[in-house]
Amino acid sequence: MLPESHPYHSIIEKVLKPARYMGGEYRQTVKDPESIQCRVALAFPDVYEIGMSHMGLKILYSQVNSFDALAAERVFAPWPDMEAELRKAELPLISLESATALREFDILGFSLQYELTFSNVLLMLDLGDIPLRSEDRGEDDPLVIAGGPVAFQPEPMAPFIDIFMLGDSEEALPVLMLQWAELKAKGMTRRERIRCLAASGVGRYAPAFYPLLEDEDTGLFYVGKPEDDSLPFPIVRAQVKDLEKFPFPVDTPVPSSQAIFDRHGIELARGCTEGCRFCQAGMIYRPVRERSPQQVVDTVLKGIREIGYDEVSLTSLSTADYSAIAPLIKELVRRLKNEDVTLAVSSLRAYGLSEEMLDDLSSVRATSLTFAPEAGTQRMRDVVNKNISEEMILESARRIFSRNWNHMKLYFMIGLPTETDEDLQGIVDTGRACLRVGRSVEGRKRRPEVVCSVSSFIPKPFTPFQWSAQDSLQETKRKQYYLKDAARAAKVGLKWHGPEISHLEGIFSRGDRRLGDFIEEAYERGCRFDSWHELFKYHIWMQVLEELDIDDSRYLGTLPVDSNLPWDHIDCGVAKEYLLHEYQRSLKGSLSAPCGKPKGEHLHPGSLDDAKKSMGRTLVCYHCGISCDLGMMKTERVDHHRKLEELSESPLPGRPEAPIRYRLVYAKRDEAVRISHLDMLRLWPRLFRRAGLPVAYSKGFHPHPSSVSPRPCPWAWRAKANRWKPCSTPINHPRTFSQNWHP
């Protein structure tokens, strides 16, 4: 139970999931405000379960709190039940660590990961008692900043944000915080402080100081050069050149209630070499920067032993492109085989899985084998520059189904440029072909399942398809109905994305500053959590769109390649000429080989000798505008393989064979009473792992902690008698817990 001094003491029992708002998690950082020069509230505009899964939040939280003079705390968007209670009680939105109201922070930093969270940004500002628009904020209001991938198309949110931070922020955010504190100490006005910040750092865009112009061909507003020459134009993104200087953190809060991705995620690399023409992240995060194998292995082992997770996920934009992915997985399998830890590898491609790699994954309870062909026909895959063939996809299906995986998930997109109904049929045909391969494998105990997950194409800024049109709502629905009928006939599973959500996302993705009024008005009429189907109020958004006389075709239609775009004032590093060249090649159906690799090579070398042989080959480079050190790439690949060979020589600790059973008696008190029963069952194995007590697991393809039914507890607490009494049946309080594990 929360102490009476906590602002939410009187309302916490009235909401669905109190753990979202209480804080107090293992490894949270609480600092004395008197010793801090600047505090930032890291605001994630979605619920706790999603925000606590976000890697960027973990990185920034750890990095800022590593400075003695700085402090970072967390705040998440409250669910509608909590919002209602806050308004009824006239209470502000507060941080989890110190229960501080948002307006009392020096800086409020939003993470913009998805366009459909825009209304939640306004919700958090409103509940934090901070004026929504930048121009209405006073001298004592916090600086409102925003970063993340959506910050690269900032104009729809420009009226509400003081400064956008473009690019990598783990190095830039602490610098900005110290500068803000220094400028404030000098007695400068708020507007002058913001101008100084925008002029004195890389990747900082302050919309209030830049003029708006209108393009004659499209009618879209774009940003012009400011009169103040000290302000940058264009605004160049910030970039961390060496990820090794910023090790992936394991000292961040561990969620007390189950997060969406409730596991120890490790970022292998940043950037991508593939050049998919629809992918914004593959462009704005160039060049590829990798973490060393030593750092990855150390982070994995430290995470499972100090945090207690029993699942590890290797992630990046394209995990299969990590230069030493095969030997890295082999080394992790060797290290984890006695730990009963699941190893998940995300963002794989059809040709990124060798036979040996799959054998390694299957030995550590591996999950999350998903593939992204993106399109159902070879013609369409060439248009989007997906360098895979039908044979590669089917070979991958054979490999996974022959190793007793029962489920295969394929990601596709509809509405891509030049798409026809034949391409739609190809999606189902590809899924059916994979299913046929699975059924042909002999010796299987369960029937294979293939699910095609289909999303709608959204043209994104800084991609070769940024000029392309998006399908209308009616056309998207027609294509989805077509796929539903075809998938039903083929007995292939099908999942799809809501067409109305995609329609609104498309408007925001290429929107200009006039959409600020659109977002604010929709918020005032009750729009929140627009990415949640059960809360999405599409009819309100469309009603406001019509009342404000905003033509959505202006944002969804084809844009002239020579027009001024609302994001042209931002330099993401990739040249516009390169994007145009790739756009023209896509219309011809021409492929571009992955950059940074020898031409024709899809898999990275699997051994040190292979890596040395690739040193003499010329790497593909399209001179996209990013300064890549190709020589360093070759050297790094050899170095990574060499380090992995050195790691593989280290001995492994043994483990006892016979399990021993212990009995624990525990009670839930204070804040712990708000943790659900299922969350408690999930926390116990982590507590044992942190305590160094190896838990015994069941046998089978997907082992789990092996528990035994509790014996009758010999004693029970009798409240009326105020003493312990003999008891012949299990009791609920104090709770009993029985578990098998090795000493």
N, C-alpha and C positions, 0 to 999 in steps of 0.2 A: 504494500500500500504506500502511496506517495506521502511524504511528510506534509503536515498541514501548511508549512511555509511555501510549498510548491504552488505556482499559480493554477495548475490544473487539478488540484486536490479535490475540488468539489464536483468536477465533471468527468473525471477519467473513467468512472464506473458506468457512464451512460453511453459509451461509444463501443463499436464493434470489436476493435483490436487495440486495447490500451497500450500494448508494447510498442506501437508505432510512435508514441509521443512521450515516452517516459525516459529514454536514454538509459544510462547506467550499464551499458554493455561492456563486456570484457575488452580491455585495451582501448577504451575511449580516453582521450586526453583532456584534462581539465586544468587550466592554468589560472593563476591569481591575476585578476584584471589590473591590479595596481602595478604589476611588474611588466605589463605589456604595452608596447608603443602603438600597435595596430591590431585590431581583431577583424576577421572576416567570417561571415556566415556563408558557408558553402551551401547554396540553395539548389536543390534538385526539384524541378517542377513536376514531380510525380510522386506516387506513394512510396512509403518507406521500403517496401519489399523490392521495388525496382531500383530505387536509388542506391540501396546498399549493395546491389549487384554491379554497380557501374565502376569500372576500373579507373576512369579518370578522376572520380571523386576520391578514391582511395589514394591515388598518387598525389593529388594536391593536398589532401588532409595530412599525409605523412610529411610531405616536403615543407609545408608552411610551419607545422608544429616542430620541425627540427631546428627552427630558429628560436632562440631564447626570447627575443623581443617581439615575436609574432605569435598569434594564436588563430587556429581555424576551428570552427564548430559547425555542426550540421543542422539543416532544417529541411523538411520535406513538405510537399503539398498535403494538406489535411483532406481526408475523405469527406464527402458531403455530411456524414453524421457529425464529424468533429467540427466542421465549419459551422453547422447550425448551433452546436453547443457554444462555440466561441462567440458567435454573434449574440446569442441569447444572454450569455454571462458577461458580455462586453469585455472579453479578454483578448489580448494580442497573440499573434503567432510567435512562438519562442523557440530558441535553440534547444537541442537535446542535452548538450553537455552542461550548461550552466543555467538553463531556463531563463535566458536573457531575451527580452523583446527585440525584434529585428531592427527597429529604429535606433536602438542604442549601440549597434555595431558601427564601426568605422566604414566598413565596406560590406556590401551584399553582392555576392557573386553567383550568377545563375549559369547552369550548364544547359545549353540548348542542344539536345540530341535529336529532337524530332519536332517538326513544324506544328504538330497537333498538341503540343504542350504550351503554346503561346498564351492561351487563356489562363492557364495555371500560373504563369508568371504574374499576370495581373492579380490573380487571386491572392498570391502570397504577398505582393506589395500592399494590397488592400488590407489584408488581415494583419500585416505588420505595421499598419498606420503610417505608411510611406506614400506620398502622392504618386499617382500612377505615371504621370508625365514628367519628364526630366525638367521641363521649363517651370513646373510648379513647385519644385523642391526648394526648401530653404537652406540656410547656412548650416543648420545642425543636422540635416538629414544625411544618411549614409550615402556614400558613392555607390551607385548601382552599375555593375559591370556584367558582361555576359561573354561566354566563350563556348567552345564546342564546334562541331561541324556545321551546324545551322547558322552560326555567326558569320559564315562566309556568304550568306545571302541575308544581310542584316536589315534591309530597308523596311520590311513590314513591322519590325519591332523597334525601329530607330526612335520613334517619339518617346519610348519608355526607358531606354537604356542610356546612361551617361557615356560609357566607354565600352566598345566591343574589343575583346582581346582575341586576335586572330592567330591561329597556329598553336604550337606547343606552349603550355603555360607553366610547367613545373619549374622552369627557371625564371620566367617572366613575372609570375604573380608575386613572389616575395619581394622582388625589386620594386614593383608598383606599390606594394603596401608600405614599404619603407619610405618611398618618395611621397606618398599621400600624407603620412604622418609628419614628415619634415615640412611639407608645404603648409599644412594646417598649423604647425607650431609657429610659422612665420607670420600668421595672421592674414593670409591672403583670402580673398573672397572665394566662394565655392566655384563660380564660373572660371575664375582665373586659375584655380588649382587644376580644374579639368583640362583647360587649355594647355597648361604646362605639362601635364602628364601625356597628353596626346602628342606634344611636340618633342618629348624627350625619351621616347622609347619605341622599339620596333613592334609592329603588330597592333598598334592602338588606334582605334577609329572612334572619334567623338563626333557623332552626326550633327550636333547643334552648330558646329563651326563650318559646315560645308554647304554650299548653295545647291538648290535643286533646279534642274533644267528638264525640258520636255522634248522627247524625240519626236520629230515630225512624222516619221513613217509608222511608228507603233503606238504613239500616244503615251508611252511609258515615261515616268520620271526617272532620271538618272542623276548622279552626283557629279558636280563640276569641281574645278580646281578652286581651293579657298583663296581669299584675298590675302590672308596671313601666310607669308612665305615660310614661316617656321613650321607650319603644319605639313606633314608628309602627303605627297600625292604622286603616284598611287600609294596606298598603304600596303607595305610589304609584310607578310606574315612572319611571326617569330618561329624559330626552328631550333630544336635541340639537336646538335650535330652528333653527339656521342651519348647513347643511352646508357653506356657503362657508368657514367657519372651520376646517374639517377637510378640506382637499383630498385627493382620492383618491390614495393613495401609489403611487410608482413606484420607491421605494428599498428594496423588500423582496427577500428571497432569491429567485433564479430557480432552479427545480428542475433538478437535473442529470440526473434520469431523468424520463421522460414522465409528466406529471400527467394526471388525468382530463379537466380542462378546461385544456389546455395553450395558453393564449392570454392576451392582455392584456385582462382584463375591467374595465369601467368602470361604476360605479354612477351611473346618471343621476339617480335620485330615490329617496326612501324614503317608503313609504306608498302607498295606492291609493284611488281614488275609486269603484271599481265596486260594492263592497258585495255581492260573492258570499257567499251565506249559509253556505257550507261552509268558507270560507277564513279561517283564524286569522290569518295574516300581514296580511291586508287590514284586520283590526280592531286588532291590537296595535301596528301601526306607524303608525297615524294620528297627526297629519294628514299630508297630502302635503307633502314638502319637496323642492325641486328644486335641483340644481347648475346654475350658470349655463352657458350655451353656451360662453362663453370658457374656463371652467375645463375643460369636457369636451374641447374641441378641443385645448387645450394639453396635457392629460393624455394624450390619444391619441397626439399627435405625439411627446411626450417619451418615452412608453413604447416606441414602435416604434424610436426612434433610440437610446435609452440602454439599453434592455433587449434589443432585437433581435427582438421578436416579429413574426411576419408575419400574425397574425390578431388582430383587435380585436373585442370583444363588448360591445355596449351592453345593460346589464341593469337591470332594476328589477322590481317586482311586476307592473307593466303598462307596458311600454316605450312602447306606442302612446299612452299618456295623458300622456307628457311634453308640456308645453304648446307646444313648438316642435319636435316630432319631425321633421316633414317638412322644414323648412328646415335643421335640424341635420344630417340625413342628406345633404342636398344639399351642404352645406358640407364635411362629412367626405369625401364622394365626390370633391369638387373637390380636397381636400388629399391624398387617398390615391391618386389615379389614377396618379401617377407613382411610387408606392412599392411596387406589387405586393403590397398588403395585403388580406387577406380581411376583410370587414366582416360580422359576424353580429349580428342583432338578435333578442333573445330575448323571450319573453312577449308575443307579438303576439296580437291578436284578429282575427277575420274582418273586422271593419269598420275595422281600424287600418291598412290598406294601400291607399293611393291608387295610381292608374295611374302617376303621376309618381314616387312613392316607389319602386315596384317597378323602374321603369326605372333609377333611380339605383343601387339595390342590385345589379342585374344587371351593372352596369358595373365593380364592384369585387370580383368573385369571391365574391359574397355566398353564405352558407350559412345553415343553421338556420332555415328558414322553417317554423315549426310553428304549429298553431292549436289552440285549446282550446274546442270547443263545449260540453264537459262532459257534455251529455246529447243523446240522439238524437231527441227529439221537442220540439216547441215548448212543449207543456204542461210537460214536465220542466224545460226551460230557464227557464220562468217561475217554477217552484217554487224553483230555486236562485238566481234573480235574475240570470240571464245574459242581458244585453240584446242579443241577436242573433237573427236570423231565419234560416230555411233559405235564403232568397234571398241573404243576405249571405255565407253560407258558400260557396254555389255560385259566386257572383260572384268571390270570392277564388280559388277553384279555377281558374276561367277565366283570371284575370289571371296567376297564376303559371305555369300550364301553357302559356299562349300566349307566355311569355318563356323557354321552353326549360328550365325546371326540370322534372326528371323525377320528383321524389319529394315527396309531401305527407304529413305526419304529423298525425293528429288525436288529441287527448287527450280521453278520456271517463272518467266515473266510473259505477260500478254500486253498487247498494245505497242509493241516495239515498232520502230520505223520500217515501212514496207511490208508489214505482216499481212498474211492472207489466211483464209480458213484452212488451207492445206497445212500451214505452220501450226495452227491450233490442233488439228488432228494429229500432227506429229508429236505433240506433248503426250497425248494418250497412247499413241503407238510406242513411244519410247518406254513409258511405264509398263505397258503390256509386254514388251520384249524383255524387260528386266524381270518381270514376274515369271515369264516363260522360262527364263534361264534358271531362276530359283527353283521352280518345280522340276526341272530336269536333273537337279543335283541328287544323286543317290544317297541313301542312308540318313536323310533328314527325318527328325521326329515331329517337327511342327511345320505347318504350311507357311510358306513365305508370304510376307505382306509388302506391298509397294504402295507408297503414298506420294502423289504429286501435289506439291504445295505451290499454288499459283498466286502471284501478286501482280499488280498493275504497274506498268512502266510510268514513271514520273520523270520528266526531263529536268535535270538538275544543273545549276550553274557550274562552270568550270569543268564540263564534260564535253566531248565531241557532239553529244546529242542535246546540248543546251539550246539549240535553235529549233529542235524538232517539236512537232505538235503532240499533244496528249489526246488520247481517245475521249470522246464525249461520254457522259454518264450512260446514255442509252446504248452506245456502242460497246462499252465495257460490260454492261449487263447482258447484252446479246451474246458476247463471246463467252461469258461465264456459263450461261444456260447451254450453249453449244458444248462446252467441256463437260458439264454435269451429265448430259445425255450420253456423250461418248464414253466417259469414264464408267458410268453405270453398266453400259453394254460390255465394256472390256474387263469389268470386275477389278478395277484399279481404284484405290482410295484417292479422294480429291479434297483438298482444302483450298479456300480462296479468301482473299482480302475484301473487306467491305468496299463496294464501288463508291459509295458516298464519301467515305473517309478519304479514298484516293483522289476524288474530285477536289475536295477542299485542300488536301496536301499539295496538289498540283498548282492551285491558285497561290498558295503561300510560297512555294518553292521558287517561283520566278516573279514574286510580287515586288511592287515598289512601295514608296512611303505612304501613298494614299490608303493602303490597307490598314494603317494604324487606327484610323477611325472605325473601320470595319471590325477589327479585333476588339476594340474597347466597347463598342455598342453591343456586340454579341455577348461579351462578358457581362455587361450590365443587365442583360436579359436572361442570364442564368447559364451560359455556356461554360462548362468546366470539364476536365478529363475527357477531351474530345477523342482521344485514342482508345477509349473504353467504349465498346459497342453499347453497353447497357446505359451509359450516361451521355452518349453522343446525341446532340440536338440539331440534326442536319436542317430541319425545317426552319429553325431560328436563324441559322447562318444564311440560308438562302433568302429568308425574308428580309434580313438586314441588307444583304447584297442588293436586293431589288430596290429597297427604300433609299439606299445611298447612290443608286444609279451607277453601279460598278459593273462593267462589262467583263464577265469572266473569260470570254474568248480572247480578250487582249492578253491574258496570261497563259492560256492553254493552247493557242494557235501557233502556227509556224512563225518564227521570227526571222526577219531579214538578216543575213550574215553580216551586213555592213551597218547595222543599226547600233545605237548606243544602248547598252544594257544596264539595268539597275545595279549590277555588281561590278561594272567595269573599273570602278575606282579602287578595287582590291587586286593586289598582285599575289596570287597563290603560288607563284614560282613557275607554273606551266604557261608557256607562251600561247597567246590566242591564235597565232598562225598555225601552231601545231594542232590545236583542237580543230581548227577549220580543215586542215589537211586530212585529219582522221575522219571528220564528218563526211568529206567528199569521198573518201575511200569506202566508207560504210555504204553509201548509196550505190556504189559499184559492186558491193559484195566482196571487197578485197580484204584479205587478212593482213595483220601486222604482227610479226613474231614478237614474243615477250622480250622486253629489253633487259639488259644486264645479264644475259645468258648467251652461251654459244648458240648460233642459229641452228634450229632443229632440235635442240636439247630441251626436253620437258622436265626430266628428273635431275635433281642435283646429284653429284657424285656420292656413292654410298660408302666409299672407303677413302683412306688417305692417298693411296696410289691413284685412284680415279681423280681426286681433287687436284693432284699434282699434274696429271695429264691435261686437265682442262686449262692449266695456266698458259699453255702455248696457243690457245685458240682465241680468236677475236670475238669480243662480246658485242651483241647487238646494241646500237644506240641510235635514237631518232633525233637527238638534239632538241628535246622538248622545251628547253629553257632551264631545266634543273642542272646544277653543276654536280654531276656524278663522277666520283673518282673510280674509274673502271679498274685501274691497277690495284687500288686498295681492295676492291671487291674480290679480285682473284686471290690476293694475299690473305684476306680474312677467311676465305673458304678453306684454304689449306691449314691456316692456324686453328680454325674451329675443329677440324678433323683431328689434328695433332693433339689438341687438348683433350678431346674425347677419348682418344686412345690412352692417354695418360690416366684419365679418370677410371677407365675400365680395369686398370691394374690394381686399384685399391681394394682391400678385403672388405667383405660384408659381415655385419654382426649376425650371429646365429639366433635361433629362437627355440625355446623349449617345446617339446612335443605334447606332453600331457597337460590339458587344461586343469585349472584349479578353480573351484567355485567359492565365491565370497558372498556374503549378505551385507547389504547396506541399509541402514534405517535413516531416513532424512525427512526434513520438514520444509515446506515452502513458506517463507516469511517475507515481510516487507514488500519490495517491488516484485519479488519472485512470484507472489500469488497471482500476478497478472499474466504469467507465462502459461500457455495452454498445455494440456496433457500431452498432445502430440509433439509440441515443441520440446517439452521436457524429455520425452523418449529420444528425440533426435540429439539433444545436448549431452546425454550420458556418455555415449561412446567418445565424444570429443573431450569430455572431462577426463576420461580414462587415458586417452592418448596423450593429452597434455601432462598427465601425471606420470607418464612413462609406463603405464600398465597395458601391455598388448592384449587386445580383446580377441577371444576366439570367434571365428566366423564359421557359418554353415558352409557346406560343400555344394558345388553346383556351378552353373554358368554365371549366375549373378549372386554371389554370397552376400550374406548380411549378418550383423552381430547375432550370435547364437545365445538366446536367453532361455531360461528354464522357468517354469511356473513356480511362484514363491510357495514355500512351505508355510503351514499355519504359523503365524507369529505367536510365540508363547506369552507375550505381554501386550496389553493395549492400554492406552491412556483413557481413563474414564473422567470426563469433565465434571460430572455431578459429584463424584466421590473425590475429585481432585487428587487422584493417585493412580498408579499403574495397577492393573488387575490381570489375572491369567485370562488368556483368550485362545480359543481353539480354531478360529477362522482368520483369514487374512483381513487386515484392517486398512483403512484409507488414510489415517492420520495418527501418528507420523507414518509416512508412506514407506512401503517396503520395496526393495528392488533387488532382483536376483539376476546375475549375469555370469556367463562363463568367460574367463579370460586368463591369459598366461601371467604368472607373477613377474 
